[in-house]
Amino acid sequence: MKIVLTTLIAVVILWSCKTENEAQKEKLTQEFANLSADEDFPYLLEQFADLKILRYQIPGWEDLTLKEQKLVYYLTQAGLSGRDIMWDQNYRHNLKIRKALENIYTSYEGDKTSDNWNAFEIYLKRVWFSNGIHHHYSNAKIKPEFSSEYFKTLLTETSTTFEGVAFDVIFNDVDAKKVNQAKDVDNVLLSAVNFYGPDVTNADVENFYANKKSPNPDKPLSYGLNSQLVKVDGVLKERVYKSGGLYGSAIDEIVKWLTKAQGVAENKAQGDALGLLIEYYDTGSLQTWDDYNVAWTAATEGNIDYINSFIEVYNDPLGYRGSYETIVQIKDFDMSEKMAVLSENVQWFEDNSTLMDAHKKKNVVGVTYKVVNVAGEAGDASPSTPIGVNLPNANWIRAAVGSKSVSLGNITNAYSNARTPGRLKEFVNDDEEYQLQKELGQLSGKLHTALHEVIGHASGQLNPGVGETKETLKNYASTLEEGRADLVGLYYLYSPKLQELGLVEDWKKLGMTAYDGYIRNGLMTQLIRLKLGDDIEQTHMRNRQWVSAWVFEKGAKDNVIEKNIRDGKTYFNINDYAKLRELFGQLLRETQRIKSEGDFAAAEALVETYGVKVDQAIHADVLKRNKQFKSAPYSGFVNPVLVPEMDDTGEIIAIKVMQPKSFKSQMLDYSEHFSFLPEEN
């Protein structure tokens, strides 16, 4: 599971002779920036459309041994090698479209000052950012602001061959939503995501997996996680992601670099886990996937860790199939030590939560928490990245072995340093709220992320005999789980326990700050990401609204949260923080009951009543007030560039961290060096 605010590492081809080495250094000087790690670091790289492109640093890189740096390098290479898998998973025509767009961009010699060319360039950048032609957050197809006639001119003048359905879909209304989560529709049939054949339906998927029985019912396999489900002559068939199977050419490259990484593993446990991941990629075996996750979860020693494979299921409307992603992490020793207290007290949090006793874990095991610094990301984690992750996702592994939770410290830091205070001041209710957010906003955000990941996702258990959440809650499973983890965090953010554990100096002020920020975002400011009239589709936006709207409604008679309108502008003010905490606790109890019992009707009612429809008057007000701010609502990242220095024998003797000079240079570099899939798969 991951928590999201709203991204990897480009690597050069290995070389051995001095002539090639010097040529490469000259190329790096031209294309990459050698930026110092100081307080004047330029986090903001560029901005276009509704997007900001940021940079992030890798603190502590120089403190790693060369062997550790090699491990990071190999893992990031492995991650980038599978980058195109995510593009193809997002939409079946994405790779063909990207190739045509990039060929035009690098070949066109005509007028590059026109409005049409500017619109074309922005469209390409938006497609790069979203790993395809559907918006990374709203899931709606990105509409080009140039005509099909102009596009045909560009194709002709660059001798680019591109026609048929892939051409038409850029301009028509076909496949309008990557993931369609609407109620009472065939979500699979109406989702453009390439996890299913174009003619596969909800019923097909549910019936297909209803017949799948795990060898051990107590350890259910993650059926569907690493395959595409298609119809062949009317018969449903899985195309498994593996060496020799679907995406095999990219997977073979991933395995090549993972094998190198295994050779420089920090310890046996880490090396054994990497070996199982390699075996999983080779075979596609879901039993091996579980064996790997058990080994990976238990491998907690060392300074380097990673996430790699088909993991999160947010992009599947029914929650079966995992999107490809990688994150390579370096431990932040100081912050991890400070925050380890959460892992050490996880049983206390479980015992003192508002869950029904039957839904509490009697023995929460193996929850490890680290603050890490990202060294590279790819696939579903880039350019738009989470700020925290808790894995593995299998409920039985969490219960029997535990889980790993991480907060991405340098990513959070980059977000904070690139943020402007003007928008905050516009939407806070009063100066007291503004001053609290300035003073404690970053800390409250970090603690909520930690509580969400460490305590939230690790808490609770299913009733005996209840199926996996993706089977019982279906298209509502992901937003229920994210809201449940949010509620755990919210319940404890206004608690003296945080001060007792030494995490805060004033728990009440910290809690007030956290509650103000959550309600303001859930009921108002996140709406700047939507067009007026749109429903909320994205999983995390839905969960923030259904949590906030539910407590607002239930606290109305006691005026717990007050809606104020001043000068035609809407504000929300919390009058009773203690009662709001009680409401968060009540909703947490009910949300866990829904999950534990597999109550689909209740999940549907909660999300559809509170999380989908938007108050149009508030939305119009928010959009009008937001027009004054030039800062884009969404942010993502380019990745630092790890540049190996070789000796005459081709051995790595040093690895330098540099920064890409532009978003376009990194995207084109990735396409040049990490394209291992055909246009159609």
N, C-alpha and C positions, 0 to 999 in steps of 0.2 A: 504494500500500500504506500501511496505517496501523497504528500501534502504540497499543494501548488500555490504560488503567489499569483500569478496571473490568470550553449546551450547546446572539433572536439579537439581534438588536438591534431593539427595537421602535421604530418611527418613526411620527411623527404626520403627519396629512394636512397638505399644504402649505396655507398661508393667505396672504392678501394684505392684508386690511384690518385696521386697528388693533383694532377691536372683537373680531374673531375671534382675533387675536393675544393679547389680554388674557385672553380666555376660555380659550384653550389654556394659557396660563401658570398660570391658577388650577387647571385640571385637573391639570397636571403637579405642582403643589405638593401636591395631594391624593394622587396615585397613585405618584409617583416620589420616591425619596430622593436628596438631594444630599449624598453621603457623601464626606468628605475622604480623600485618598490618603495615609494614614499607617499606622503599624504597628498601630494599633488598629482597622483596617478590619474590619468584621464579615463575615468570609467565609461563615460558616454562616448560611443564611437560615432553613431549617426542615428537619425530619426527619419521615418517616412511612413505615410499612411497612418495607421493606428499603432505603430510599432517603434520601440526604441531598441537599438542594438548596443549592448554594454560589453565591457571587458571585465575579466576578473583576474586576480593574481593568485599565485600558488605560494602562500607563506610556508616557510620551513623547507623549501626545496633544497637549499644549500646544506641543510643539516642531514640530508639523507646520504647514505653510502652510495657508491657507484652501483653496487649490486641492486640496491633498492630502487635507484633511478632507472636502471634497466628494466626492472619488473614493471614499474609504472609505464615506461615507454612501450613495452611489449603489450601490456594490457590495453593501452590506448590505441595502438595499431590494430589489435584484435577488434576493438569496438568499432573503429572507423571502417573496417573491412566489411561489416554488415550493414553499413549505413543505408544502402539502397534497398535492403529488405523492408525497412520502414516505409520508404516511398511506395513500394509496390503494395504493401499491406494497406496503406491508406486509400489507394485507388488504382484500379487495374491499368489506367492509361497514364499514370503519373510519370513513369520513366521515359516514355515516348515523348510526352509533352515537354519535360525538362530538357531532353536532348535537343529538341527543335528550338526551344527558347534560348538555350545557351549557344547554339550554333549561330543563331541570328545575332545575339549579343556580342559575340567575339568576332563575327565576320562582317557585319554591316559597316559600310563606309559612306553612307549617305548623311543626311542632315540629322545631327544629334542635338540640335537646339530647339526642335519643335515640341509643341505640347504632346503630340502623338508619341514621339520617342520617349519623352519623360514618363508618359503613362505606361508605355511598354516596360521601361526599366523598373518602375515601381511595382508593376504586376509581377515581374520576374522575381524581384526581391521578396515580395509577399509569398510567392510560391516557394521560394527557398526556405523562408522562415517556417512555413507550415508543413514542410516535407510533402508538398503536393498542392493541388488546386482548391482544397477546402480549408477554410479558416481554422487555425489550430485550436481555437477556443469555442467559437460559436458553432462550428461544424458546417456552416453554410458555404456554398461554393463562392469563391472569390470572383467578383465580376470585373472584367477588364474595362478600363475607361478609354479604350481605343476600339475602332470598328474592325469587323472581320475583313473589310476591304483593305484597310491599312495593313493588317496582319498579312494578308495575301501578298501585298507589295513587298513587305520585308522578306517573306519566304522566297519570292522570285529573285530579289536583288542579292540574296545570300546563297542562292542555289540550294535551299533547304527543302527536302522532300517531306511533306507533312500534310496528310489529308485524311478524309474519312471520318469515322466516329470520334477519334481523338481530337481532330480539328473542331468538329461541330460542337463537342461538349464544352469547349471553352466559352462559347457564346450562347448556347441554348439553356433550357431549364431542366434538362435531363440530369439525373443524379445530383439533385440540388443539395442534399444533406449527406455528409459523410456518415454520421450516426444519427438516426432518427429515433428519438425516445418518446415520441408522442403516444398518448393513450389511444387505445382502440384502433390501432392500425397494425399492419404487418411490419414490425420494426426491421426485421432482417431484409425483407423484400424491398423496403423503401430506404435502406441504408446503402450508400455507395461504397462503404469500406470493403476491401477486397478479401475479407475472411470467408466469404461465401460466394458461390456461383450466382450469376444474375437472376436465376430462376428458383433459388432456394428460399423457403418460407419459414416463418416461426414454427409452424407445426412440423415441418421436416426436421428441423434441428431438435426440437423437444422429443419427437418420436425416436429419432436416431440415437440420442444419448440415453433415453429411457431404457433402451435395451443393452446398455453397457453396464456390466457388473464388475466391480473391482474384486480381485482375488481375495483381499482382506477388507471386508466392509468397514472395519474400524480405521482403516488407512486408505480412504478413497483416492484413487488416482485422478489427476487433473485432466480428464478426458477433454479433447478438443483444444488444449492449450497450444500445441505446436503443429497445427494442421489447418488446411483450408478444406472446407466441405463443399463439394460440387456434385452436380448430377451428370452422370455419364450414361447415355441411353436410358434416361429416366431413373437410374439407380444411384442412390447417394453413395459417395466415395470420399474418403479422406486423402488428401495429398499432404504427406507429412514433411515438415521442414527438417531436413537432415542431409548429410553427405550422400550424394547420389540421388537425393529426392528433390522436392521443391526447395529452391534457393540454395541448392547444393554447391554451386560454384563460389558463392559468397561465403557459405559455411566452411568450405575447405580453407579459405583464406583466414577466417576466424580461428580455425583449429591450428593452422600453421603458427600463428602468433601466440595462441594460448599454450602451445607446446613449448615455445621459447620461454614464456612466462613461467611455466612449470619448472623449467631448468634453473631458474634463479629465485624460486620460492623462498620465503623467509624461514619456513619451518615445514616439517613433515605433514602436519594437518592441513596447512594451506596447499601444499603440493598435491596431497591426496584428493582434496576437493577439486582442484583444477583438473586432475586426471579424470574424475567422474564427469565433470562438465564436458571435457573432450569426448568421453565415451557417449554422453547424451547426444552431442552434436553428430557423432558418427552413426548412431543407431536410431535416434528419435524415440527411444524407449522412455515412456513416462515413469516406469519403475526406477530407471536410472536417474531420472529427474528428481524423484523423491529422495533417492539415496544421496544424490548430490546436495540437495537442500539440507538434509540432516547433517552431512559432513561440513558444508559451508557454514551453517548456523553454529556448529560446535567449534569451528576454527576461529577463535577470538584473539589469539596472540599475533603480534606483529604490528608493524606501522602502516602497512598497505592493505587495502581491501578493495573490493570491486563488486559491481552488480553487472551481470551479463546474461542475456538470453531473452526469451519470450516470456514476459512477466505480467505486466499490468493488463487488466481486461476492460478498461474503461471504453476502449474503442469498439468493443463488441456489444451490440445492443442487447444481447442476452448473457453476456459476461462469461463466455467460455474461452475465447482465444486471446492469447497474449501478444502484445506488441513488442517488437524488438527494441531493446534499450541497453545501454551500458553507461555506468558511472564509475570512474576510477578515483579512489579516495586515499588521502594521506591523513593520518590521525593528527588532530590538534590536541597535543598532550595537555596543555594548560586547561583549556575549556572542558575537555573530556573528564579530567580529574574533578573539576568543580561540579560538573553535572552528573557524575557517576552516582551521586546520592539518590537520584530517582530510581535507578535500577536496583539499588540496595534496599529500597523501601517499597518496591512494587507490590508486595503482599499487603502492606498496610493500606495502600490506596485501594486495592481490590476489596479488602475486608470492610473498609469504611465508606464504600460507594453506596449509592441508592438502589443498586440492583437487588432484585429478589434473591433470597438466599440460594434458591435452586439454580440461579443463573450465574452465581459467583464461582470462580475457580478456587478450589480449596488449597491448591498449591501451584502458584504461578512460577514457572520454571524458566531459567535460561534467558531472561531478558537482558541483553547487553545494550548499552547506550554510549555512543561516541559522537563528539563533535568532530567533523572531518573537514578537510580542505579538498575541494575537487581539483583533480589534475586533468580531467578530460571527460567529455560526455558524447554520446552519439544516439541515433535513433530517436525514440520517443522522449528522451531526456534532453534533446537539443534541436534547435536553439532555445526553445522554451523549456525551462528546467524546473523540477520540484525544489523545495527548500528543505524537505525532510523525507525520509523513506523508512518504512518498517517492513521487513521481509523475514521469512517467506510468507506467502499468502495462505498456504494450506492450514486449515484450522487444526487438524490433528497434529501437525508438526509443531505448531505454536504451543499446543497443550502438552505434548510429550517431551519436546526438546527445548523449545523456546523460540526466541526471535532476536534479530539484530535491528536496532534502531539507530539512525544517524541523522544529525542535522548538518546541512551543508553550510558551514560557517562562512567561508569566503564568498559564497553566492549571496547569502543574506547580507553580508557586509557590502558587497557591490551594489545590491539593490538600495540599501540605506544611503550609501554615498552618492547615488545618482538621483535620489528623490528630491523634489522641491516642496517646500512647506506651504505654498500658496493654496493648493487644492484642499489640504487639511483645514486651513483656517476658514475656508468658505463653508464647509459643511459641519464643523463642530457647533454645538449649541451655545457655548459661552466660552469666555476666556479661561475659566478654570479647567474645562475639558481640554482646551488647546494646550495649556501649560503642562497638564498631566501627560498628554500624548508626546509633547516635546521631551519631557523628562524621562518617561518610563515606557514610551511606545515600543522602542526597539527591544527592551528587556521583556516586556509582556509578550511580544510576538515570538521571541526565542523560547520563552517558557511554554507558551501554548503549543508551539511546534513540538517541543520535547515531551510534554504531557500527552499530546495527541498521538505521537508515535510510540513512546515507551509504555505508557499506561493504557492509553485508549485502545489501540489495536490489539494489545495483549490481554485485555480484560474480557470477562464474560465467557460463557460456554453455551453450546447448543444443547437442547434437551435430547435425551436418548432417543434414537430412532429418527430424528429430524435430519433431512438431507442437507447437502451443502447449500449455502445461501444462494448461489447462482441458480440452483434448481428450484428453490422454494420462493424466493423473492424476485427472480428473473430480472427484468429490466430496471427494477428499483434497487437491486442488491448493492451496487456501488455507492449510490448516493446515501442509502441508509447506513452503510458501514462508515463512510466519511463523516456523516453527521453524528453518528454514535461516538466516534473517536473525538470529534470536536467537543461534544457534550461532556465527555470525561474531563477533557482539559479545562473547559469552562467551569465545571463544578469545583475543581480544585484551585483554580486561579484566584478565587476569593476565599482563601483558607489560611488560617494561622500556621498550618503545617509547613507552608513554603518558607515562612520566616524561621520556624523552629529548625528546619533543615539547613538554614544559612543561605538560602537562594535569593532572598530579598531582604531589604531593610525595613520595609513597611508594607505588610501584606494587603492592608486595606487599600492603600493608594495604588498598589500594583493591580489588584483586582478591579478597582474602579476603572482604571485605564484600559484594562483588557475588555471589560464589559462594554464600555463606551465605544471602543473601536469595533468590536464585533457587531453590535447592533447597528451602528452607523453604516458599516459596510454591508451587512446583510439586508438592510431595509432601504438603503439609498445608494451609496457610492459605487458599489459594484455594477450598478445599472448603466454607468457610463460606457460599459463594454457592449451594450445592446442597442440596436436600432429601435426607435419608438414603435411600439406595437408588437414587437417580437416576444415570444414566450422564452423562458429560460430553459436551455437544453443541456448546458454543461454540468457535469456531475457535481463539482465543488460549489458552483454558483447556486445550484438547486439546494444543496444541503445547507449553505449559509442562510438562504432565504427561508427554508421551511423551519429551521431552528429559530430564527429571529422572529418570523411572523407568528409562529405558534406561541412563544412566550409573550409577545406583544398582546395577542388576543386574550390569552388566559389570564394575564395580569391586568386586564382593562378595568375590572370592577374596583381594584385597589389602586388604580393609576400607577402601577409599577413603572411602566414606561409611558411617558407623556409625549404626544405628538403636538408640536407647536408650529404655527404658521405665522411668520412675521414678515411684513412687506412682501407678501406673496411667496415667500420661501419656506420650505419645510425643514424642520429640525426635530430630532428626537432627544429627549432628556430622560435619564434614568432617575426616578425619585426614590427607589428603595432597592439598593443593591442586594441586601440580604434576602428579600423576597424573590428577587430575580434569580438568585442562586438556587432557592428552593424550586423554582419553576424549571430551571435547567436540570435539576436532579429528578424531578418528576418526568420530564421528557426523556431523560437518559434511561430511566427505569422502563418506560414504555417502549422505547426504541430497542432496548436489549430484549424485552419480551417478544417483540415482533421478530427479531432475528432468531432468538432461541426457539421459538415455536414455529417459525417459518410461516408467519401469518401474512400471506400475500395481500389479502383484502385490506388489512390495516396499513400495510406499507403503501399500497396504492392510494388509499384515502389521505394519508399524511402528506405524501409528496405532491399529489395532484391538488389538494386543497390549499396547501401553504407554499409549495416550492416552485410552481410552474408559471402561474399567471402573475403578471406584474401590475401594480397599481399605476394606471396610465397617467394620472395627474402628477404623482410623485416622479415618475419617469421623465415626463416632459419638463418638470421643474429642474431635475438633476441635469438633464442634457443642456438646458438653457444656461444654467449657472456654470457648467463645465466648459462652455465655449471660450471663456476668457483665458483658459490655460492651454498652452502650446505643448505641454508634455503629453506624449502618447500614453494611452491607458495600459498597453501591454509591453512587456520587456522580455528580451531574450539575449543570448550571449554568443559571441564568437569565443573560440577557445584559444588559450595560449598554445604556442607552437613549440613542440619539443624537438630540438635540433641536435642529433647525435654527431659527435666529432669522432672520426675514425683514425686509427693508425694505418700504416702501409699494408698491414695484413687484413684490414677490414674489421678489426676488433674495435668496439666502442670504448673510448678512453675518457669521454666526458659527454654530458648532455646539457645543453643550454636551453633556457626558457626565453622565448621571444613572443611578440604579439603580432597578429596580423594587422596590416595597415588599413584594411577595409573589409567590410562584410562580403563584398563581391569577390575579392581576391581569395578569401577562404573558401567560399562556396565553389568557385571555379577550380581551385586547387583540389578540393575533395572530389569533384567530378572527374578530374584528370587522373588522380591516383587511387581512388577507392571505388571505382565502378566495376563491379564484378558480375553483374547480372545482365541478361539480355533485356530488351525493351518489353518483351512479353514473356510471362513466366507461367 
